[in-house]
Amino acid sequence: MKKRLEPLPPGEIFKVEYYSVPRKSNMPASHYHNCYEIYYFLGDEMTYFIDNKSFHIRKYDVIFIDKFTYHKTWYLYNTNLERYLIYISEEAFSKVIKDPDVLSKIYQLFKIKKISLPESFNQSMLQDFNNKIYPASNPNATSIEKLKAMLSFFDILLSIIDMIEKGIIEKDDSFPNSKEQRVSQIVNYINANYSKDISLDFLAKRFYINKYYLCHIFKEVTGLSVVDFIIKKRLVEAEKLLRYTSYSITQISQFVGFNNVNHFITLFKKRYNCTPRAFREEIR
């Protein structure tokens, strides 16, 4: 993956996609977006790895993926993988929702990550997606049609929040086994200490696990090697600093755990197809 995965084109704040194709392959590796993603699953069943936890997903489950959060899907062969995908920017939330308390509750959905909806609500929600929201993905859709689609989607979000507060719907159905729990602990450590010197030998010793077994289960659960995960974590944190701060390239390199700024620039260019400086100039 050499290019940033940015599903929202420049200037767009809301986008909806629909997929219904035979399962051929899974995501090659964990990835992230710089916008929020909502995954409305209409297939049979699958597994979703988000940040540091695996979720068992069934038909009509809704997944909320925070921006800059690694995620990866696993689909079973010969199963239906139909789903809707919503990509939405932070700007869209702030434009529509003016009440900070309501806005906070919407962002909290992305901390919950998975929600199972009642059957009665699924029927009306699916109808809204089919008839009101997805038609706005047509290239010829007008700005009014796109706005109406986004407002319909916000109405669904507010209904979900209302049901959560009333205790009507389930919020989480993760099923970590011992292998996933161990990987989760290691991912949590990396996420909290990416700026420090972290080696494979160090992690194996700290978590009392054979180094080769650690490599095997980490790749199996996350789709990435331990080293690649650490590098990508550091690069995504560097991307945030390039976007939202004025720190120098050298400072950012040090902040995210690279001891050599030239090594940082090389890895950044390999992933993003541009230097950190060119990236900053482009987004500004």
N, C-alpha and C positions, 0 to 999 in steps of 0.2 A: 504494500500500500504506500505509494509514493506521494499521493496527493491527499490533501485534506478532504475529509468527507463532509461537505457542506451542502445539505439537500436544499436549503433555501437560497435561490439565486439572489444576487445583490438587489436590494430594494424591495424584496418580498418579505412579508412578515407572517404569512400563513399559507400552507400548502397541504393538499390531501392527495394520497396515492392509494390505489387499490391493486392487489395482487391475487390471482387465483390460477396458479400454474402447478403442474406436477412437481413434486419434490425431486430435484436433481442434485443439489449440493447445498451444504450449509455455508455460513459465512466462513471465509478462510481464516479469520482471526478476529479478536475483539477489536472494536473500533469505537469512536465517539463522534458526536456532532457538537457544533457550537450553538445549537438551538435546542429547544425542548422537543421531545418526541413522545407521541401517544400511539400505542400499538393496540388495535382492537382486533382480537383474534376470532376468526369464524371457522377455523378448521377443526380437526379432531383433537389432537393433543401435541404438545411439544415442550421443550425445556428452554428457558431463558436464563442466561447468566448475566447478572447486572452487578457491576462493581465488585462485590465479593460474595455473592450469594446466588444459588440456583433456585429457580422457581418452576414448578410444574404448572403448565398452562393448559387450560381446557377451553372448549368453545365458549365464546362470549366474554372471556376474561379480558380485562383492560390493563395494559402495562404502561406505567408512567416512567419515562427515562429522562433524568435531569441532564442538562447540558454539561459537556465535558465529562461524562460518565461512561466508562467502558462497558460495552454490552456485546453479547454474542448469542445467536440462536442455534438450537439443535432441533431438526425435524426428523421424525421417523420416516423410513422409506414407505412408499405407497400409501401415504396419508394425505388428507386434504389440508392444505396450508393457506387457505383463503384468509385474507386480512386486509384491514384498512390501516393506513399510516397517516398520522397527522404530524406535521412539522410546524412549530410555532415559535416565534421569537419573543424575547423578553419585552420588546417594544410593543408587541401586540397586546400582551397582558396589561401593561401600564396604560395603553391607550384606551382600552375598553373598561377596565376595572379601576375606579377611582378610590374606592374604600380600601384603606390599607389593611384592615382586618380581613376582608374578603380575599384580597390579593394574597395575604399570608396563608390563608386556608387553601388556596389553589396551589401555591408552591409546596405546601405540605403533602399534597398528593404525590409529588415526585420523590418524597422521602418514604412514603408508604410503598410505592413501586407497583404492587399488584392488587387489583380489586376484582372480586367476583360479584357480578351483578345479578339481581333477582330476575327470574324469567319474564315477569310482567313488564319490567323496565326494558329488557333486551329487545322486545318486539318493537316498542316505540322508538328506541334508540337506533335500531337497525333501519327502520323506516326513514328516520331523519337523515342517516348517512346516505341511504340510497337516493332519496328524493330531494334533499335540501343541501347536503354538504358536498358529496362527491361531484355533482354536476358542475360545481364551481371550478373543478380541475380542468374543464374543457378550455383549450387555448383561446377560444372565442368568447369565453365568459366575460361579462362586463364587470367593472369595478363594483357596481351595486350588487351583482350576484355574488361576487367574492365576499363582500362585506356581510351579506345576509347569511352566507354559509358559515363565516367565522362566528357571527352572533348566535347562530343555531348551535354551534359547537360549544360556545360558552354557556348556553342554556343547559346543555347536557352536563358540563362540569359542575355547575351550581346545583343541579339536581343530585349529582353524585355526592357532593359535599353535604347536602341536606340529609341524604340517606345515611351517610356515615355518622353524622351527629345524632341521628335518631336510632342508631344501632341496627339498621335494617340490613346492611351489607357487610360481607367479610372484607377485611383489609389485607390479609396476608396469608399465603398458603405455601410458604417455602418448605422444602423438605431436605435439609442438609443431612447427609450421612457422615460417617466419620471421616471419609476422604475429603468431602467438600468442606467439612468443618476445619480440617487442618489447613487446606488451601485458603479458606476464608481468613484464618488467623494470620497467615503469612501475607496475604494481600492487605489486610488491615495494617500490619506492621510496615509494609512498603509504602502504603499511602500516607502514613504518619511520619515516616523517616526517610523519604526519598532524597532529601538534601544531604543525608549522611552517606558514608562509605558503606555500601551493602554488597556483599559478595555471596555467591552460592554456598561456599564453605561456612560463612558466618551464619546464614539462615539455617543450614542443616544442623549446626551446633546449637543454635539458640532454641530451635524447635524440636530437638532430639529426634531427628529423622535422617535416615540414610540419604546421602546426597543424590544418588541415582534414582531412588524411589521418589524423592522430592521433585526432581525434574520430570519424571513420568506423570505423576498425578497433577502437577501444576499445569502442564501442557494439555492434559486430558480435560481438566475442568475449565481452564481459561482460554485455551486455544493459542496461548503464547508460551514461549520459554520464559524462565524466570528472568534472564538477562534482558530479553526483549520487553518484558512487562515493565521492568525498572526503567529502561530507556524511554519507553513510550510515556510512562507516568511523568518522568522528568520533562519530556518534550511538551506534553500538554500543559504542565504548569508553566513552562517557559512561554508557551503561546499565550496564556492568560496574562502574564506579565508584559509581554510585547504589546498586547491589545490595550491593556488598561493602566499601565504605568509608564513612567518616563525613565526608568532605570536603564543604564547602559547595557550593551550586549554582554560585556565582561561581567558586570554585576549580576545580571540574570543568569549567566552561566554558572556562577558561584552559588547563587541562591538555590538553584534546583539540583545541585549536587555534582556538577561537572568540574573536575579539577583543572581541565585544560580548555580554554575558550576555543581553540582551533578544532579540538575534537567535538565540542558542542556544535560549532558551525557546520562541520562535516556531517554529523548525524542529522541536524536540522534540515540541511539542504537535501539529504538523501530522502527524508520523509516528505518534505513539503515542496520539493523542486525549486526552492529559492533560499537565499540566505536569510537569517533573522532580520537583518536590516531591510532587505527588500520586502519581506513579509510585513514589517511594521509600516513601511511607506505605502504599500498596497492597501492595507485596511484603513489607513487614515486619509 
